[in-house]
Amino acid sequence: MKKQLFICGLLAASISTITSCKKDSFGEYYENPGKVSESTPEKQFTGMIYDFRALIIPTYGNYFITLRPTINLYIQNLGSINQANQLVPGSAAIEERWNKYYAGLAQYKEFVRLYDALSDADKTQKRSMALAAKILFYDQTQQMVDLVGDIPWTEAGKLMGNGGDYTISYPKYDKAEDIYTTMLDDLKAISTELNSITVPQTFASTFKTQDLINNGDLTLWKKYCNSLRLRMLTRVSENSQFSARAATELAQIVENQTTFPLILTNSENAQLDIFNTSSDIKSEDIKGAFETDGWYSNISSKYMIDEMNKISDPRRQLLFETGSTANGVYIGLDQSASSAEQNILVRGTTLSFLHRNTISRNRFLPGLLVTASEVNFLLAEYYSRHNNNAAAKTVFETALKESVDLYTKISQKSDDATIAKAAVPTAKQITDFVAAVNWDNVSNKIQLIATQKWLHFNLFQAVQNWSEQRRLDYPKFTIPTFTTDRQKTVPVRLTLPQAEATYNAKNYEEVKSKDTPDTKLFWDVN
């Protein structure tokens, strides 16, 4: 089949019956969706998580094909050797993520179709799962919109509902602003509804089994929902179309966290964990993603290392190893150096590189959706903009500590034996680090928050990292270009896959004028 079918959702994939299984045995119960003839909402819910896993859990395709030549270069998550046309977004980069997003979307649309066909009694029984499915779907949708802007959405993934007739299934594009509006409306309603419903005892075990994110815990889904709202409302808060709404709803959430609870500690994080590396829920060839080209794809950036060195950041020892001849000094690759100078450094042994035990060979890397540090950084920004310095400082410093704690836990879970585990940061190191960040003596609080948020998101949440960097314009990066380069500025969005112009041509024409690397997203107003 041709590539147009990725959008239409040729197969709204289904999941085989899962009975009495836990996350760690998931792989034993999952069957190829293309071979399953019948489905249920429960199966589709797990199927949606399964298809979205490639965008949540670190995988070769997402890290090596999508992120390495784009976001990780644009915001210096990793060191990169300068080359001609390095700022031109490659079609393969977005196609990799695009196809995986629409596979998950097709699963979700089939979930909705099957759920809507249930009796009223069964809908009530399974309502909690329907709300959870929408929260996760909206999280992934926000990320896709934040990458490219307008996307096919309301009409996408309906091939099964159209009887398999792909000639009437080419989807139109929805405006990014309209998608955000719909999601914000629905998430607000979901937040309210989650305060008034419970999971029926007759469905609790099933929901817990099928829910690979929060194990059927509605309290955690409620916190995920409100934290996602906090993120999205903050992101659109400077856009004139959304500013009034954002101000009102942010105040409601921040000032009434009893009604609108948030993810505030790592034990509440929305994430997809790996329990069994033999199952299908695993980090797929993460070593290949970071070590395919030797240290070239594994080296640290000077910008990131310098920021960490300034404050003796304890995350540094968790995330990076020092070069064998660097005498224990952390050194990153300078993006402003010439290609010749960079190549000499890369072939040497002084540069720092991703910690093999913690990251590049850690088969238990989790898929992070929303973390306590992100939420606390968002709260710090809110309080800072509302002149509540004491509250801002408290949540900001909490964000720092939770970030160190998170990366420590990620490091400790690794089973790689190539090298020794990174040293666990001591209480004194963490205290000294928080003091060195020095909230009280920094005049530009937003820049400070943005920089520490960038260090926290790091490689693990690259899309959120780039989105926040574009929204706040901090940190600021300069990436060299060559006189013959077609793209001489860092892109502010990725361009749509070539397959859209080829196979969905009529609908693509409606968005073609905006499909450039220099067209800002609607929320990017700075």
Disulfide bonds with the S-S distance in Angstrom:
none
